[in-house]
Amino acid sequence: MLQSTQHARGESPVAVIGAGIAGAWQALTFAKAGHAVTLHERSDSAMTAATSHWAGGMLAPWCEAEVSEPVVSRLGVRALDLWRGELPDTPFNGSLVVAHARDRADYERFASMTSGHTRLDAQKLAEIEPSLEGRFRDALFYPGEGHVEPRLVLPQLHARIKAAGGTIHYNSERQPDDLDGTVIDCRGLFARDRQPQLRGVKGEIIIVETDEVQLSRPIRLMHPRWPLYVIPRDGNRFMLGATSIESEDRGVSVRSALELLGAAYAVHPAFAEARILEFGAGLRPAFPDNLPRIAIDQNRIAVNGLYRHGFLLAPALAELTLAYVQRGVIDNEVMQCA
Ligand SMILES: Cc1cc2nc3c(=O)[nH]c(=O)nc-3n(C[C@H](O)[C@H](O)[C@H](O)COP(=O)(O)OP(=O)(O)OC[C@H]3O[C@@H](n4cnc5c(N)ncnc54)[C@H](O)[C@@H]3O)c2cc1C
């Protein structure tokens, strides 16, 4: 039924390679726009080899402005609407940034480099996040931000692709030249055969479980080396993340584990009794400027370099790709034409 609608609308078939967050949003956006979409993923539906499997899933364009260019904020703010439209249950409870006294200067610098926040005193902080009562003297609150749980949201997006008439082939390794018609290459770090400038930036995480702490939103803790955070997950679980290391080794070092666990303990001492469920690391696909890119070479389109913003940016990048394919619209900030 949907197939015939697609033919009636006359949209060209599209093949997408890679079912991580970039490819999932591309496939979904094109399928909903009436294209016959086939998505190829070389791993199985558990997607454990994808960087997306390891992500925090924060949708945080205002906080991320501290470390990224304005284009990330522009596309990120747009993407929030696209997430809301597609998955209305996405939690948009905002994010909090807190600091201990010794990191006060970093906290003030973070506040001055970002917008979209209000300052909460200790009492207001305790009102919105009771577990943090008495823990910090104040906090920065970014009310417009959201977060998703990557390991839940990827299967949800895959199901929506199928519901929109798309086809997904798992255990299907493909190269862009194997396929006819319009091909959208979302292979992440595995696309270095065509995009050799890509590098992996390691992010280590720990997942813990405790019913002693309840949080409704990501808590970022100022830290001299990298922004550490605690993100609530389903089932009394919390993700502690994430380092940012110029390395493609996938192990978790003792030092990183100590820092991640120390950050959780600093947010709330009850984390000391939490059960450790998982250590892991993902490699963020990044270009030298750490900016996302839609590289167009006739009907071969590569969407990559999502770095630390894949969940934030993927919907907006898919919208841009669709506008290019359907109407030839070029976004000069992210598109590169061969
Ligand atoms: C620890 C950590 C925390 C993060 N936190 C956040 C966050 O809070 N918010 C945020 O927005 N971003 C976050 N990120 C960044 C985000 O995870 C990445 O930007 C994003 O996952 C990149 O997605 P991708 O689809 O480009 O790549 P991937 O997720 O790696 O997907 C690529 C897919 O392509 C498949 N593939 C490869 N080659 C082939 C082939 N030849 N044929 C078929 N399939 C193939 C792979 O199997 C893989 O499934 C985080 C990253 C890490 C590591």
The ligand as a MOL file (V3000), in Angstrom:
LIG
                    3D

  0  0  0     0  0            999 V3000
M  V30 BEGIN CTAB
M  V30 COUNTS 53 58 0 0 0
M  V30 BEGIN ATOM
M  V30 1 C 30.8800 8.0120 25.2160 0
M  V30 2 C 30.1310 8.8000 24.1940 0
M  V30 3 C 29.1280 9.6640 24.6060 0
M  V30 4 C 28.4170 10.3940 23.6590 0
M  V30 5 N 27.4030 11.1960 24.0970 0
M  V30 6 C 26.6690 11.8820 23.1950 0
M  V30 7 C 25.5850 12.6710 23.6250 0
M  V30 8 O 25.2910 12.7390 24.8130 0
M  V30 9 N 24.8640 13.3570 22.6750 0
M  V30 10 C 25.1670 13.2770 21.3540 0
M  V30 11 O 24.4970 13.9300 20.5660 0
M  V30 12 N 26.1940 12.5190 20.9140 0
M  V30 13 C 26.9430 11.8290 21.8090 0
M  V30 14 N 28.0040 11.0600 21.3860 0
M  V30 15 C 28.3580 11.0820 19.9790 0
M  V30 16 C 27.5370 10.0990 19.1570 0
M  V30 17 O 27.5110 8.8640 19.8090 0
M  V30 18 C 28.1600 9.9600 17.7630 0
M  V30 19 O 28.2750 11.2200 17.1640 0
M  V30 20 C 27.2490 9.0890 16.8960 0
M  V30 21 O 26.9750 7.8700 17.5380 0
M  V30 22 C 27.8290 8.8230 15.5290 0
M  V30 23 O 26.8160 8.1290 14.8290 0
M  V30 24 P 27.0240 7.5080 13.3910 0
M  V30 25 O 25.7000 6.9770 12.9940 0
M  V30 26 O 27.7300 8.4820 12.5230 0
M  V30 27 O 28.0640 6.3140 13.6150 0
M  V30 28 P 27.8140 4.8560 14.2640 0
M  V30 29 O 26.9040 4.9360 15.4250 0
M  V30 30 O 29.1600 4.2510 14.4860 0
M  V30 31 O 27.0410 4.0630 13.1250 0
M  V30 32 C 27.6930 3.6110 11.9510 0
M  V30 33 C 27.0730 2.2890 11.6060 0
M  V30 34 O 27.5270 1.9230 10.3050 0
M  V30 35 C 27.6790 0.5200 10.2930 0
M  V30 36 N 28.5520 0.1950 9.1700 0
M  V30 37 C 29.8720 0.4880 9.0430 0
M  V30 38 N 30.3340 0.0470 7.8650 0
M  V30 39 C 29.2980 -0.5560 7.2360 0
M  V30 40 C 29.1450 -1.2010 5.9890 0
M  V30 41 N 30.1750 -1.2950 5.1140 0
M  V30 42 N 27.9330 -1.7120 5.6500 0
M  V30 43 C 26.8750 -1.6060 6.5120 0
M  V30 44 N 26.9740 -0.9990 7.7100 0
M  V30 45 C 28.1670 -0.4750 8.0740 0
M  V30 46 C 28.2730 0.2080 11.6370 0
M  V30 47 O 28.1100 -1.1500 11.9910 0
M  V30 48 C 27.4880 1.1670 12.5310 0
M  V30 49 O 26.3350 0.5340 13.0660 0
M  V30 50 C 28.7280 10.2970 22.2900 0
M  V30 51 C 29.7290 9.4130 21.8820 0
M  V30 52 C 30.4200 8.6540 22.8160 0
M  V30 53 C 31.4740 7.7010 22.3600 0
M  V30 END ATOM
M  V30 BEGIN BOND
M  V30 1 1 1 2
M  V30 2 1 2 3
M  V30 3 2 2 52
M  V30 4 2 3 4
M  V30 5 1 4 5
M  V30 6 1 4 50
M  V30 7 2 5 6
M  V30 8 1 6 7
M  V30 9 1 6 13
M  V30 10 2 7 8
M  V30 11 1 7 9
M  V30 12 1 9 10
M  V30 13 2 10 11
M  V30 14 1 10 12
M  V30 15 2 12 13
M  V30 16 1 13 14
M  V30 17 1 14 15
M  V30 18 1 14 50
M  V30 19 1 15 16
M  V30 20 1 16 17
M  V30 21 1 16 18
M  V30 22 1 18 19
M  V30 23 1 18 20
M  V30 24 1 20 21
M  V30 25 1 20 22
M  V30 26 1 22 23
M  V30 27 1 23 24
M  V30 28 2 24 25
M  V30 29 1 24 26
M  V30 30 1 24 27
M  V30 31 1 27 28
M  V30 32 2 28 29
M  V30 33 1 28 30
M  V30 34 1 28 31
M  V30 35 1 31 32
M  V30 36 1 32 33
M  V30 37 1 33 34
M  V30 38 1 33 48
M  V30 39 1 34 35
M  V30 40 1 35 36
M  V30 41 1 35 46
M  V30 42 1 36 37
M  V30 43 1 36 45
M  V30 44 2 37 38
M  V30 45 1 38 39
M  V30 46 1 39 40
M  V30 47 2 39 45
M  V30 48 1 40 41
M  V30 49 2 40 42
M  V30 50 1 42 43
M  V30 51 2 43 44
M  V30 52 1 44 45
M  V30 53 1 46 47
M  V30 54 1 46 48
M  V30 55 1 48 49
M  V30 56 2 50 51
M  V30 57 1 51 52
M  V30 58 1 52 53
M  V30 END BOND
M  V30 END CTAB
M  END
